[in-house]
Structures are given as structure tokens and as C-alpha cells.
Amino acid sequence: MTLDNEFWRGKRVVITGHTGFKGAWLAAWLKQLGADITGIALAPDNEPALFDLLELSAQIDHQLIDIREQQATIAAIRQANPDVLFHLAAQPLVIESYQQPIATLSTNVMGTAHVLEAARQCSSLQSIVVITTDKVYHSDASGERHSESDHLGGHDPYSASKACCELLVESYRSSFFNHTDATKIATVRAGNVIGGGDFAKNRLVPDICRAWAHGQVVTIRQPKAIRPWQHVLEALHGYLLLAQQMVCTNDLDQAWNIGPAADDMWPVAAIVEHMQTLWEGAKGMKIEPMEYHENPSLLLNSDAITQAVGWQPVWDLSCALEHTTRWYQLWADGLDIKDLTECQIEQFMRDSLFA
């Protein structure tokens, strides 16, 4: 299945967390599709920020609202009266959740409740996609890929907060979105996303590019760790397909995994080594012990969404790393990356036709 440009043209879309890494890419993609976007989020917390580099504040209805503020969140979403809602706003970092557990739970759990309360009051709303994480699963040592029916868990406060979100959405779906004409609501557990414009700390690819751009060695915590790395456009493609298809198809309002192919999941050290071949003057890596617990392996099974809506990976990890490295190199060279970002979206859409 491919994206339907006619479906998105003129659609009223609310994105919470539009100033973040994923949110900015999603806003840029929806602008290319012709959607009318309202963004609800805090100001970008990184400098630079992809949202600012793409000058998105002048292209959408940009509202600075903390989703922990119930009345402000409900009022803004009701006023936007969206056809589609993407809920991305969150405290997204594991390490920060150890440092600020209450703030993480407040944003990720109660903030989500406020967004869902607002959704109940929007008469035109057709579909909602709530973004959680691959870390919602109870970790085990089996080495098997997680499927959507696996037990939820959460060793750290971030993972636990997102597992709570899954239960919260299921509760709202059963309690309030359970009649024939109700808004459809799905959750998505995407793997670790990479791509140009992520400047957060304690994330592998941004840490690599930041270090090498300044002629420094990158510090790695767990070189043998395996994660379901994928380009950010892979996850967003799944979000868009689900939101589009839920409008006309039953039984899609549930939880879904989105991750790379089973044979395309690399350890951290392999990613660093591959990027060294792409980055002229790369300074390599050093390993320092971890301060916090991290799962050594986290793998996803995405067969369900492939069968349901036809989503499948478009760029393998090697290709994703090449696009990502090129973005950061051009940024480091001081070039305007707005055109590059738009071109990468267009290239991905073309490639998706042949995936």
C-alpha cells in the first residue's frame, strides 16, 4: 500500500510533539502532502533543532503548550478540530527518565490522558496514532523478536511510562471509542530511529556525528548491543499508512510494531564502523562503562503490520546510514539542509513504490 496524496491534501492534522526530531520530520512530510497542520509542543530543547532549521513555525499553526496542562491541551486540540491526530509529545530518553522519573511519568502518562480526553471532544476526528516505543516489552534473554502479543514491562521509568500508555490507550478504546462510528485509535511501537536532525544527547548516531564533526572520538556505552535501527522515515511511513487506512478499514485500531527486517539488525560497534567508512576524518570510538541498565538486545517482529497494511522497510540499514551521514555532513559544512530534507522525503516516497 502507498500513501494517498488525495487523502492527505487539505486534511486537518494535529501533531503533538511537532518540535521534536520525529515530529519535525512528520510535519515536513505532511506539508509536502498538502495537509493543514496544527502543532502542540514545548519549544525545542536542543540547539540547533531540526524544527528551527526547517523553519516550520512559519508553515504550520505552531502552538507552545505543555501537554501536562489539561485545559490548554484540550482547548487547543478542540479548536483545531482535526481529522487525524498524531500523538508524539513525550519525554523520550531513558537516561533522563532515571534522573527525572516523576516528570517523565507526568508527561508520558498524564499528558497522553489529556490528549485522549481532548480527542473525545472532537467530532470530526477519524483516526489517532499514539507513538510509544519498542521498549514497552518485558525484557528476556531469549533473543527472539518481540511480537505485539508479548508481555509489557519496563525496567526503567521511560519504558514503564510507555507501557502505561499502551494500557491507557487500550482502556480509552474499550471505554470511549467502542461504538460503530467511533474514532479509530492505534498505538505504534517503533524501533530506534535515525536520520538527519536528531541532536539529542545519549543517542548513538547524534553522538557519533557530534563528536566527529568536532574532530573528537565518540564515547560508546555498549558496543555489542543490538537495536532495531531504522531511518525515521520508515516509522513515519507506518504512522501515515495506519492513520490513512484506519479511516476505511476495521480491525486496525490496535498495537503495531514497526522495525527493520529480521536480518538487518546490527550491533552498535558495526554501526560505528560503517559510519567511519562514510565520514571523512572520522575519529573512531572509545568505550566507557554504563551507569544505567540497558537491555543488550531488543528485536521487533513487524510481520503483522506488513500483512495488515502492506508496510515494509524501504531503506535497509546501510542505506539509512548513508542518508543520515550525508545529512549531518552537509549540516556540519554549514549548508542549508531544508532542500536536502525535502529531497530525502521525496526519494523515500519514490523508493517506497518499488519496495
C-alpha positions as YAML, in Angstrom:
chain: A
units: angstrom
residues:
- id: 1
  name: MET
  ca: [0.00, 0.00, 0.00]
- id: 2
  name: THR
  ca: [1.19, 3.52, -0.78]
- id: 3
  name: LEU
  ca: [0.27, 6.90, 0.63]
- id: 4
  name: ASP
  ca: [-2.77, 8.51, -0.99]
- id: 5
  name: ASN
  ca: [-1.92, 12.14, -1.73]
- id: 6
  name: GLU
  ca: [-5.60, 12.96, -2.21]
- id: 7
  name: PHE
  ca: [-6.43, 11.63, 1.25]
- id: 8
  name: TRP
  ca: [-3.93, 13.97, 2.92]
- id: 9
  name: ARG
  ca: [-4.47, 17.08, 0.79]
- id: 10
  name: GLY
  ca: [-6.37, 19.60, 2.94]
- id: 11
  name: LYS
  ca: [-6.70, 17.22, 5.91]
- id: 12
  name: ARG
  ca: [-6.67, 18.93, 9.31]
- id: 13
  name: VAL
  ca: [-3.89, 17.21, 11.25]
- id: 14
  name: VAL
  ca: [-2.75, 17.76, 14.84]
- id: 15
  name: ILE
  ca: [0.78, 16.68, 15.77]
- id: 16
  name: THR
  ca: [1.74, 16.76, 19.43]
- id: 17
  name: GLY
  ca: [5.49, 16.94, 19.84]
- id: 18
  name: HIS
  ca: [6.00, 18.60, 16.45]
- id: 19
  name: THR
  ca: [9.12, 20.43, 17.65]
- id: 20
  name: GLY
  ca: [10.97, 17.18, 18.33]
- id: 21
  name: PHE
  ca: [13.05, 15.11, 15.92]
- id: 22
  name: LYS
  ca: [10.32, 12.76, 14.69]
- id: 23
  name: GLY
  ca: [7.67, 15.45, 14.92]
- id: 24
  name: ALA
  ca: [9.60, 17.86, 12.70]
- id: 25
  name: TRP
  ca: [10.17, 15.20, 10.03]
- id: 26
  name: LEU
  ca: [6.45, 14.29, 10.20]
- id: 27
  name: ALA
  ca: [5.38, 17.94, 9.88]
- id: 28
  name: ALA
  ca: [7.70, 18.41, 6.89]
- id: 29
  name: TRP
  ca: [6.30, 15.29, 5.20]
- id: 30
  name: LEU
  ca: [2.68, 16.26, 5.83]
- id: 31
  name: LYS
  ca: [3.36, 19.74, 4.44]
- id: 32
  name: GLN
  ca: [4.58, 18.12, 1.22]
- id: 33
  name: LEU
  ca: [1.37, 16.06, 1.16]
- id: 34
  name: GLY
  ca: [-0.71, 19.23, 1.45]
- id: 35
  name: ALA
  ca: [-2.12, 18.78, 4.97]
- id: 36
  name: ASP
  ca: [-3.24, 21.66, 7.22]
- id: 37
  name: ILE
  ca: [-1.15, 21.16, 10.38]
- id: 38
  name: THR
  ca: [-1.55, 22.31, 13.97]
- id: 39
  name: GLY
  ca: [1.42, 21.55, 16.21]
- id: 40
  name: ILE
  ca: [1.24, 21.35, 20.01]
- id: 41
  name: ALA
  ca: [4.50, 21.02, 21.93]
- id: 42
  name: LEU
  ca: [7.11, 22.63, 24.11]
- id: 43
  name: ALA
  ca: [9.79, 24.75, 22.48]
- id: 44
  name: PRO
  ca: [12.67, 22.70, 21.02]
- id: 45
  name: ASP
  ca: [15.02, 21.57, 23.77]
- id: 46
  name: ASN
  ca: [18.10, 21.19, 21.59]
- id: 47
  name: GLU
  ca: [20.30, 23.77, 19.90]
- id: 48
  name: PRO
  ca: [20.28, 23.50, 16.99]
- id: 49
  name: ALA
  ca: [16.84, 21.95, 16.46]
- id: 50
  name: LEU
  ca: [15.55, 20.40, 13.26]
- id: 51
  name: PHE
  ca: [12.24, 22.24, 13.71]
- id: 52
  name: ASP
  ca: [14.07, 25.57, 13.56]
- id: 53
  name: LEU
  ca: [16.41, 24.54, 10.74]
- id: 54
  name: LEU
  ca: [13.38, 23.65, 8.60]
- id: 55
  name: GLU
  ca: [11.66, 26.96, 9.56]
- id: 56
  name: LEU
  ca: [8.45, 25.07, 10.30]
- id: 57
  name: SER
  ca: [7.00, 27.66, 12.68]
- id: 58
  name: ALA
  ca: [6.13, 29.83, 9.66]
- id: 59
  name: GLN
  ca: [4.49, 26.94, 7.79]
- id: 60
  name: ILE
  ca: [2.09, 25.49, 10.37]
- id: 61
  name: ASP
  ca: [-0.12, 26.58, 13.27]
- id: 62
  name: HIS
  ca: [2.65, 26.37, 15.87]
- id: 63
  name: GLN
  ca: [1.42, 26.36, 19.48]
- id: 64
  name: LEU
  ca: [3.68, 26.15, 22.53]
- id: 65
  name: ILE
  ca: [1.69, 24.11, 25.05]
- id: 66
  name: ASP
  ca: [2.77, 21.65, 27.73]
- id: 67
  name: ILE
  ca: [0.54, 18.57, 27.41]
- id: 68
  name: ARG
  ca: [0.67, 18.24, 31.21]
- id: 69
  name: GLU
  ca: [-1.62, 21.31, 31.22]
- id: 70
  name: GLN
  ca: [-5.00, 19.66, 30.75]
- id: 71
  name: GLN
  ca: [-7.22, 22.62, 29.92]
- id: 72
  name: ALA
  ca: [-4.79, 24.25, 27.50]
- id: 73
  name: THR
  ca: [-4.22, 20.93, 25.69]
- id: 74
  name: ILE
  ca: [-7.93, 20.18, 25.37]
- id: 75
  name: ALA
  ca: [-8.75, 23.72, 24.21]
- id: 76
  name: ALA
  ca: [-6.05, 23.72, 21.51]
- id: 77
  name: ILE
  ca: [-6.99, 20.33, 20.09]
- id: 78
  name: ARG
  ca: [-10.72, 21.10, 20.15]
- id: 79
  name: GLN
  ca: [-10.11, 24.38, 18.33]
- id: 80
  name: ALA
  ca: [-8.04, 22.64, 15.65]
- id: 81
  name: ASN
  ca: [-10.89, 20.10, 15.18]
- id: 82
  name: PRO
  ca: [-8.58, 17.62, 13.46]
- id: 83
  name: ASP
  ca: [-9.40, 14.81, 11.06]
- id: 84
  name: VAL
  ca: [-6.24, 12.97, 12.14]
- id: 85
  name: LEU
  ca: [-4.17, 13.20, 15.32]
- id: 86
  name: PHE
  ca: [-0.59, 12.01, 15.81]
- id: 87
  name: HIS
  ca: [0.50, 11.96, 19.46]
- id: 88
  name: LEU
  ca: [4.29, 12.09, 19.65]
- id: 89
  name: ALA
  ca: [4.85, 14.50, 22.56]
- id: 90
  name: ALA
  ca: [6.86, 12.77, 25.28]
- id: 91
  name: GLN
  ca: [9.94, 12.71, 27.44]
- id: 92
  name: PRO
  ca: [11.76, 10.27, 25.12]
- id: 93
  name: LEU
  ca: [15.09, 9.47, 26.79]
- id: 94
  name: VAL
  ca: [15.84, 6.51, 29.04]
- id: 95
  name: ILE
  ca: [18.73, 8.15, 30.88]
- id: 96
  name: GLU
  ca: [16.72, 11.32, 31.58]
- id: 97
  name: SER
  ca: [13.91, 9.15, 32.97]
- id: 98
  name: TYR
  ca: [16.30, 7.90, 35.66]
- id: 99
  name: GLN
  ca: [17.18, 11.47, 36.50]
- id: 100
  name: GLN
  ca: [13.61, 12.83, 36.35]
- id: 101
  name: PRO
  ca: [11.20, 9.90, 36.85]
- id: 102
  name: ILE
  ca: [8.19, 11.91, 38.05]
- id: 103
  name: ALA
  ca: [8.43, 14.41, 35.19]
- id: 104
  name: THR
  ca: [8.73, 11.51, 32.73]
- id: 105
  name: LEU
  ca: [5.64, 9.78, 34.12]
- id: 106
  name: SER
  ca: [3.70, 13.05, 34.28]
- id: 107
  name: THR
  ca: [4.40, 13.89, 30.64]
- id: 108
  name: ASN
  ca: [4.14, 10.44, 29.14]
- id: 109
  name: VAL
  ca: [1.16, 9.09, 31.08]
- id: 110
  name: MET
  ca: [-0.96, 12.04, 32.21]
- id: 111
  name: GLY
  ca: [-0.04, 14.03, 29.11]
- id: 112
  name: THR
  ca: [-1.36, 11.19, 26.98]
- id: 113
  name: ALA
  ca: [-4.54, 11.08, 29.07]
- id: 114
  name: HIS
  ca: [-5.08, 14.79, 28.40]
- id: 115
  name: VAL
  ca: [-4.65, 14.28, 24.65]
- id: 116
  name: LEU
  ca: [-7.13, 11.38, 24.67]
- id: 117
  name: GLU
  ca: [-9.62, 13.45, 26.67]
- id: 118
  name: ALA
  ca: [-9.36, 16.14, 24.02]
- id: 119
  name: ALA
  ca: [-9.84, 13.56, 21.27]
- id: 120
  name: ARG
  ca: [-13.15, 12.50, 22.83]
- id: 121
  name: GLN
  ca: [-14.45, 16.01, 22.22]
- id: 122
  name: CYS
  ca: [-13.51, 16.31, 18.51]
- id: 123
  name: SER
  ca: [-16.47, 15.44, 16.32]
- id: 124
  name: SER
  ca: [-14.51, 15.31, 13.04]
- id: 125
  name: LEU
  ca: [-11.66, 13.14, 14.29]
- id: 126
  name: GLN
  ca: [-11.30, 9.97, 12.23]
- id: 127
  name: SER
  ca: [-8.06, 8.35, 13.36]
- id: 128
  name: ILE
  ca: [-5.46, 8.68, 16.11]
- id: 129
  name: VAL
  ca: [-1.94, 7.25, 16.14]
- id: 130
  name: VAL
  ca: [-0.25, 7.21, 19.55]
- id: 131
  name: ILE
  ca: [3.50, 6.67, 19.47]
- id: 132
  name: THR
  ca: [5.01, 4.54, 22.21]
- id: 133
  name: THR
  ca: [8.28, 2.58, 21.84]
- id: 134
  name: ASP
  ca: [9.89, -0.80, 21.27]
- id: 135
  name: LYS
  ca: [10.94, -0.65, 24.93]
- id: 136
  name: VAL
  ca: [7.40, -1.38, 26.23]
- id: 137
  name: TYR
  ca: [8.13, -5.10, 26.22]
- id: 138
  name: HIS
  ca: [9.18, -7.13, 29.25]
- id: 139
  name: SER
  ca: [12.82, -7.92, 28.56]
- id: 140
  name: ASP
  ca: [14.03, -11.50, 28.49]
- id: 141
  name: ALA
  ca: [17.14, -13.38, 27.42]
- id: 142
  name: SER
  ca: [15.52, -15.41, 24.64]
- id: 143
  name: GLY
  ca: [16.91, -13.34, 21.78]
- id: 144
  name: GLU
  ca: [13.55, -13.68, 19.98]
- id: 145
  name: ARG
  ca: [11.90, -10.80, 18.17]
- id: 146
  name: HIS
  ca: [9.06, -9.24, 20.16]
- id: 147
  name: SER
  ca: [5.52, -9.58, 18.76]
- id: 148
  name: GLU
  ca: [2.59, -7.37, 19.71]
- id: 149
  name: SER
  ca: [1.09, -10.05, 21.98]
- id: 150
  name: ASP
  ca: [4.20, -10.28, 24.19]
- id: 151
  name: HIS
  ca: [4.03, -9.16, 27.82]
- id: 152
  name: LEU
  ca: [4.52, -5.48, 28.53]
- id: 153
  name: GLY
  ca: [7.11, -4.38, 31.05]
- id: 154
  name: GLY
  ca: [9.56, -1.57, 31.69]
- id: 155
  name: HIS
  ca: [12.80, -1.78, 33.63]
- id: 156
  name: ASP
  ca: [13.39, 1.98, 33.59]
- id: 157
  name: PRO
  ca: [10.86, 4.81, 34.20]
- id: 158
  name: TYR
  ca: [10.73, 5.74, 30.50]
- id: 159
  name: SER
  ca: [9.90, 2.20, 29.37]
- id: 160
  name: ALA
  ca: [7.37, 1.79, 32.18]
- id: 161
  name: SER
  ca: [5.68, 5.08, 31.28]
- id: 162
  name: LYS
  ca: [5.25, 3.97, 27.68]
- id: 163
  name: ALA
  ca: [3.90, 0.57, 28.73]
- id: 164
  name: CYS
  ca: [1.39, 2.52, 30.84]
- id: 165
  name: CYS
  ca: [0.44, 4.49, 27.72]
- id: 166
  name: GLU
  ca: [-0.34, 1.26, 25.91]
- id: 167
  name: LEU
  ca: [-2.71, 0.22, 28.72]
- id: 168
  name: LEU
  ca: [-4.21, 3.70, 28.86]
- id: 169
  name: VAL
  ca: [-5.00, 3.71, 25.14]
- id: 170
  name: GLU
  ca: [-6.50, 0.23, 25.37]
- id: 171
  name: SER
  ca: [-8.70, 1.42, 28.21]
- id: 172
  name: TYR
  ca: [-9.90, 4.52, 26.33]
- id: 173
  name: ARG
  ca: [-10.50, 2.43, 23.21]
- id: 174
  name: SER
  ca: [-12.67, -0.01, 25.15]
- id: 175
  name: SER
  ca: [-14.45, 2.62, 27.24]
- id: 176
  name: PHE
  ca: [-14.96, 5.60, 24.95]
- id: 177
  name: PHE
  ca: [-14.05, 4.68, 21.34]
- id: 178
  name: ASN
  ca: [-16.06, 1.45, 21.20]
- id: 179
  name: HIS
  ca: [-19.13, 2.24, 19.07]
- id: 180
  name: THR
  ca: [-19.56, 1.68, 15.34]
- id: 181
  name: ASP
  ca: [-18.73, 5.22, 14.20]
- id: 182
  name: ALA
  ca: [-16.07, 5.88, 16.84]
- id: 183
  name: THR
  ca: [-12.67, 7.37, 16.10]
- id: 184
  name: LYS
  ca: [-10.12, 4.64, 15.44]
- id: 185
  name: ILE
  ca: [-7.02, 4.68, 17.67]
- id: 186
  name: ALA
  ca: [-3.81, 2.69, 17.24]
- id: 187
  name: THR
  ca: [-0.51, 2.59, 19.09]
- id: 188
  name: VAL
  ca: [2.83, 2.08, 17.36]
- id: 189
  name: ARG
  ca: [5.94, 0.56, 18.91]
- id: 190
  name: ALA
  ca: [8.68, 1.65, 16.56]
- id: 191
  name: GLY
  ca: [12.33, 0.70, 16.73]
- id: 192
  name: ASN
  ca: [15.25, 3.09, 17.26]
- id: 193
  name: VAL
  ca: [15.06, 5.74, 14.56]
- id: 194
  name: ILE
  ca: [17.97, 7.54, 12.96]
- id: 195
  name: GLY
  ca: [18.12, 10.37, 10.44]
- id: 196
  name: GLY
  ca: [19.40, 13.87, 9.96]
- id: 197
  name: GLY
  ca: [18.45, 16.48, 12.52]
- id: 198
  name: ASP
  ca: [18.45, 14.49, 15.75]
- id: 199
  name: PHE
  ca: [20.61, 16.49, 18.14]
- id: 200
  name: ALA
  ca: [19.59, 14.83, 21.41]
- id: 201
  name: LYS
  ca: [22.26, 13.64, 23.82]
- id: 202
  name: ASN
  ca: [22.83, 9.98, 24.65]
- id: 203
  name: ARG
  ca: [21.60, 8.74, 21.28]
- id: 204
  name: LEU
  ca: [24.04, 6.76, 19.19]
- id: 205
  name: VAL
  ca: [24.04, 8.44, 15.78]
- id: 206
  name: PRO
  ca: [23.76, 12.05, 17.05]
- id: 207
  name: ASP
  ca: [26.60, 11.34, 19.49]
- id: 208
  name: ILE
  ca: [28.73, 9.94, 16.65]
- id: 209
  name: CYS
  ca: [28.10, 12.86, 14.31]
- id: 210
  name: ARG
  ca: [28.50, 15.49, 17.01]
- id: 211
  name: ALA
  ca: [31.85, 14.05, 18.08]
- id: 212
  name: TRP
  ca: [33.25, 13.58, 14.60]
- id: 213
  name: ALA
  ca: [32.05, 16.99, 13.42]
- id: 214
  name: HIS
  ca: [34.24, 18.45, 16.18]
- id: 215
  name: GLY
  ca: [37.19, 16.13, 15.50]
- id: 216
  name: GLN
  ca: [36.60, 14.07, 18.64]
- id: 217
  name: VAL
  ca: [36.36, 10.37, 19.46]
- id: 218
  name: VAL
  ca: [32.81, 9.21, 20.18]
- id: 219
  name: THR
  ca: [32.08, 7.52, 23.52]
- id: 220
  name: ILE
  ca: [30.12, 4.25, 23.25]
- id: 221
  name: ARG
  ca: [28.38, 2.60, 26.21]
- id: 222
  name: GLN
  ca: [27.54, -0.87, 24.89]
- id: 223
  name: PRO
  ca: [29.27, -1.87, 21.61]
- id: 224
  name: LYS
  ca: [27.62, -5.30, 21.40]
- id: 225
  name: ALA
  ca: [24.05, -4.05, 21.97]
- id: 226
  name: ILE
  ca: [21.61, -4.75, 19.15]
- id: 227
  name: ARG
  ca: [18.63, -2.49, 18.46]
- id: 228
  name: PRO
  ca: [16.02, -2.33, 15.68]
- id: 229
  name: TRP
  ca: [17.68, 0.68, 13.99]
- id: 230
  name: GLN
  ca: [15.77, 2.21, 11.06]
- id: 231
  name: HIS
  ca: [15.51, 5.54, 9.28]
- id: 232
  name: VAL
  ca: [12.97, 7.91, 10.81]
- id: 233
  name: LEU
  ca: [11.02, 7.94, 7.53]
- id: 234
  name: GLU
  ca: [10.38, 4.20, 7.91]
- id: 235
  name: ALA
  ca: [8.49, 4.74, 11.16]
- id: 236
  name: LEU
  ca: [6.66, 7.81, 9.86]
- id: 237
  name: HIS
  ca: [5.62, 5.91, 6.76]
- id: 238
  name: GLY
  ca: [3.95, 3.37, 9.03]
- id: 239
  name: TYR
  ca: [2.22, 6.09, 11.07]
- id: 240
  name: LEU
  ca: [0.83, 7.71, 7.93]
- id: 241
  name: LEU
  ca: [-0.33, 4.45, 6.37]
- id: 242
  name: LEU
  ca: [-2.11, 3.41, 9.56]
- id: 243
  name: ALA
  ca: [-3.83, 6.77, 10.04]
- id: 244
  name: GLN
  ca: [-4.93, 6.75, 6.40]
- id: 245
  name: GLN
  ca: [-6.14, 3.17, 6.32]
- id: 246
  name: MET
  ca: [-7.93, 3.19, 9.69]
- id: 247
  name: VAL
  ca: [-10.47, 5.58, 8.21]
- id: 248
  name: CYS
  ca: [-11.84, 2.93, 5.85]
- id: 249
  name: THR
  ca: [-10.68, -0.40, 7.33]
- id: 250
  name: ASN
  ca: [-11.79, -2.13, 10.53]
- id: 251
  name: ASP
  ca: [-9.54, -4.04, 12.95]
- id: 252
  name: LEU
  ca: [-6.54, -1.72, 12.60]
- id: 253
  name: ASP
  ca: [-7.18, 0.06, 15.90]
- id: 254
  name: GLN
  ca: [-4.69, -1.92, 17.96]
- id: 255
  name: ALA
  ca: [-0.98, -2.03, 18.75]
- id: 256
  name: TRP
  ca: [1.61, -2.43, 15.98]
- id: 257
  name: ASN
  ca: [5.37, -2.96, 15.75]
- id: 258
  name: ILE
  ca: [7.44, -1.14, 13.16]
- id: 259
  name: GLY
  ca: [11.02, -2.31, 12.80]
- id: 260
  name: PRO
  ca: [13.65, -3.43, 10.28]
- id: 261
  name: ALA
  ca: [13.86, -6.78, 8.56]
- id: 262
  name: ALA
  ca: [14.94, -9.71, 10.74]
- id: 263
  name: ASP
  ca: [18.33, -9.95, 9.02]
- id: 264
  name: ASP
  ca: [19.04, -6.20, 9.14]
- id: 265
  name: MET
  ca: [19.66, -5.52, 12.84]
- id: 266
  name: TRP
  ca: [23.25, -4.54, 13.71]
- id: 267
  name: PRO
  ca: [25.21, -4.14, 16.94]
- id: 268
  name: VAL
  ca: [26.39, -0.69, 17.95]
- id: 269
  name: ALA
  ca: [30.04, -1.32, 17.01]
- id: 270
  name: ALA
  ca: [29.06, -2.30, 13.45]
- id: 271
  name: ILE
  ca: [27.15, 0.94, 13.03]
- id: 272
  name: VAL
  ca: [30.14, 2.99, 14.17]
- id: 273
  name: GLU
  ca: [32.46, 1.05, 11.86]
- id: 274
  name: HIS
  ca: [30.16, 1.52, 8.87]
- id: 275
  name: MET
  ca: [29.78, 5.24, 9.51]
- id: 276
  name: GLN
  ca: [33.58, 5.54, 9.69]
- id: 277
  name: THR
  ca: [33.70, 4.48, 6.04]
- id: 278
  name: LEU
  ca: [31.28, 7.30, 5.18]
- id: 279
  name: TRP
  ca: [32.69, 10.16, 7.27]
- id: 280
  name: GLU
  ca: [36.00, 11.61, 6.13]
- id: 281
  name: GLY
  ca: [38.25, 12.21, 9.09]
- id: 282
  name: ALA
  ca: [36.19, 10.08, 11.50]
- id: 283
  name: LYS
  ca: [37.99, 9.78, 14.86]
- id: 284
  name: GLY
  ca: [36.70, 6.35, 15.90]
- id: 285
  name: MET
  ca: [35.25, 5.36, 19.28]
- id: 286
  name: LYS
  ca: [36.12, 4.65, 22.90]
- id: 287
  name: ILE
  ca: [34.12, 2.52, 25.33]
- id: 288
  name: GLU
  ca: [33.08, 3.62, 28.81]
- id: 289
  name: PRO
  ca: [31.09, 1.54, 31.33]
- id: 290
  name: MET
  ca: [27.34, 2.09, 31.53]
- id: 291
  name: GLU
  ca: [25.94, 3.97, 34.51]
- id: 292
  name: TYR
  ca: [22.39, 2.73, 33.93]
- id: 293
  name: HIS
  ca: [20.77, -0.56, 32.94]
- id: 294
  name: GLU
  ca: [20.28, -1.12, 29.20]
- id: 295
  name: ASN
  ca: [18.99, -4.26, 27.51]
- id: 296
  name: PRO
  ca: [21.76, -5.97, 25.50]
- id: 297
  name: SER
  ca: [19.34, -6.95, 22.73]
- id: 298
  name: LEU
  ca: [15.95, -5.64, 21.64]
- id: 299
  name: LEU
  ca: [14.40, -7.00, 18.44]
- id: 300
  name: LEU
  ca: [11.00, -6.46, 16.83]
- id: 301
  name: ASN
  ca: [8.74, -8.59, 14.66]
- id: 302
  name: SER
  ca: [6.84, -6.36, 12.23]
- id: 303
  name: ASP
  ca: [5.09, -9.08, 10.24]
- id: 304
  name: ALA
  ca: [1.64, -8.03, 11.46]
- id: 305
  name: ILE
  ca: [1.66, -4.50, 10.02]
- id: 306
  name: THR
  ca: [3.14, -5.81, 6.77]
- id: 307
  name: GLN
  ca: [0.23, -8.19, 6.38]
- id: 308
  name: ALA
  ca: [-2.40, -5.67, 7.50]
- id: 309
  name: VAL
  ca: [-1.50, -2.52, 5.56]
- id: 310
  name: GLY
  ca: [1.40, -3.52, 3.34]
- id: 311
  name: TRP
  ca: [4.05, -1.58, 5.25]
- id: 312
  name: GLN
  ca: [7.56, -2.89, 4.77]
- id: 313
  name: PRO
  ca: [11.08, -1.46, 5.08]
- id: 314
  name: VAL
  ca: [12.16, 0.73, 2.17]
- id: 315
  name: TRP
  ca: [15.78, 1.59, 3.07]
- id: 316
  name: ASP
  ca: [17.98, -1.08, 4.63]
- id: 317
  name: LEU
  ca: [20.25, 0.00, 7.47]
- id: 318
  name: SER
  ca: [23.26, 0.58, 5.21]
- id: 319
  name: CYS
  ca: [21.20, 2.92, 3.03]
- id: 320
  name: ALA
  ca: [19.68, 4.63, 6.09]
- id: 321
  name: LEU
  ca: [23.14, 5.30, 7.50]
- id: 322
  name: GLU
  ca: [24.30, 6.75, 4.18]
- id: 323
  name: HIS
  ca: [21.35, 9.18, 4.02]
- id: 324
  name: THR
  ca: [21.82, 10.08, 7.68]
- id: 325
  name: THR
  ca: [25.57, 10.62, 7.45]
- id: 326
  name: ARG
  ca: [25.19, 12.78, 4.34]
- id: 327
  name: TRP
  ca: [22.64, 14.98, 6.14]
- id: 328
  name: TYR
  ca: [24.94, 15.58, 9.10]
- id: 329
  name: GLN
  ca: [27.99, 16.18, 6.91]
- id: 330
  name: LEU
  ca: [26.18, 18.87, 4.92]
- id: 331
  name: TRP
  ca: [24.92, 20.42, 8.15]
- id: 332
  name: ALA
  ca: [28.46, 20.37, 9.61]
- id: 333
  name: ASP
  ca: [29.68, 22.11, 6.45]
- id: 334
  name: GLY
  ca: [27.21, 24.93, 7.11]
- id: 335
  name: LEU
  ca: [24.91, 24.22, 4.17]
- id: 336
  name: ASP
  ca: [21.15, 24.84, 4.14]
- id: 337
  name: ILE
  ca: [19.60, 21.44, 4.77]
- id: 338
  name: LYS
  ca: [15.93, 22.33, 4.07]
- id: 339
  name: ASP
  ca: [16.18, 21.25, 0.44]
- id: 340
  name: LEU
  ca: [18.09, 18.11, 1.41]
- id: 341
  name: THR
  ca: [15.41, 17.12, 3.93]
- id: 342
  name: GLU
  ca: [12.65, 17.60, 1.36]
- id: 343
  name: CYS
  ca: [14.65, 15.69, -1.24]
- id: 344
  name: GLN
  ca: [15.15, 12.77, 1.13]
- id: 345
  name: ILE
  ca: [11.40, 12.60, 1.76]
- id: 346
  name: GLU
  ca: [10.73, 12.66, -1.98]
- id: 347
  name: GLN
  ca: [13.39, 9.98, -2.58]
- id: 348
  name: PHE
  ca: [11.90, 7.78, 0.12]
- id: 349
  name: MET
  ca: [8.41, 8.09, -1.38]
- id: 350
  name: ARG
  ca: [9.74, 7.13, -4.81]
- id: 351
  name: ASP
  ca: [11.66, 4.19, -3.40]
- id: 352
  name: SER
  ca: [8.60, 3.04, -1.44]
- id: 353
  name: LEU
  ca: [6.79, 2.39, -4.72]
- id: 354
  name: PHE
  ca: [9.30, -0.37, -5.54]
- id: 355
  name: ALA
  ca: [9.88, -1.81, -2.04]
...
